Amino acid sequence: MEDDEQTKNDDVRAIDAKGQQSGKKRKKPKEVAIFGNYRNYYSYRIDQGLEEDPRIKIMKKEWFEGKDCLDIGCNSGLITITIAKKFGCRKILGIDIDSARIDDAHWNLRKIVKMSERKKHPPADKSKDTGTDGITNLRDKMSIEISGDSPASHLFDRVSFRKDNFVQGWPTPSDKLYDTILCLSVSKWIHLNWGDEGLITLFSKVWRLLQPGGVFILEPQPWKSYVSNRQVSEVATTNYKNLEIFPERFQEILLDKIGFREIENLSSSLSGSKIGFNRPVLALRK
């Protein structure tokens, strides 16, 4: 009996110890996004003090105004919506491989239109500024910056989103051609998931989908970013070991192999991105 009682006491102490351990603050598990489809991606790469993605500042209105545009890997759609609102696209379609990010994009579009149609913005809720991660506050700041004061229900007619795999699922040839195509911080994920062949497919499809004189805006990630993400999946690890095309060669391939006739590096005027996100932004003309 004494042995039984001792065993019970030991069990109670063990449970208490586990309970104390479980009460400790645990670190959030690192988000794994094998296609770069991070939730709240824009909060990772934009300084909290900014109300607009710095990449927007280097875009030229002439590339978008009255034009048909495509945004490959649109994530939650904030860049897509901002471009439509600020530059007056005729139509812009954002696609992403992750249905959850497309749901986020539709939610953001509805919210931004609703905010735009208010005649006056209500006083800011200061409680949001004290959030632990700043994500909600950043998204609201960006939404207000996008919204302005004018009615914007027409954004529903100009902005659309859909789930799609551009490399494997997009039909070519296609009757639909675009004046401007964006691919911002997406090429690495296509490269790691579908290898060199997938990268060339991306570039070739973009070229075929552009109108003559159309613009391809590309933000390629540097090689060190590949190294950091090479183990995100077994497929990525295998492809990483077999890659023969490196980001330093992208411009050469796009001009000499794919057929773009000129290229402009927009990076010199880019500022405001967090450390680790200072990447080249290229504008290529067909």
Secondary structure, 3 states (H helix, E strand, C coil): CHHHHHHHHHHHHHHHHHHHHHCCCCCCCCCCCCCCCCCCHHHHHECCCCCCCHHHHCCCHHHCECCEEEEECCCCCHHHHHHHHHHCECEEEEEECCHHHHHHHHHHHHHHHHHHCCCCCCCCCHHHHHCCCCHHHHHHHHHHHHHCCCCCCCHHHHEEEEECCHHHHCCCCCCCCEEEEEEECCHHHHHHHHHHHHHHHHHHHHHHHEEEEEEEEEECCCHHHHHHHCCCCHHHHHHHHHCCCCHHHHHHHHHHHHCCCEEEECHHHCCCECCCCCCCCEEEEC
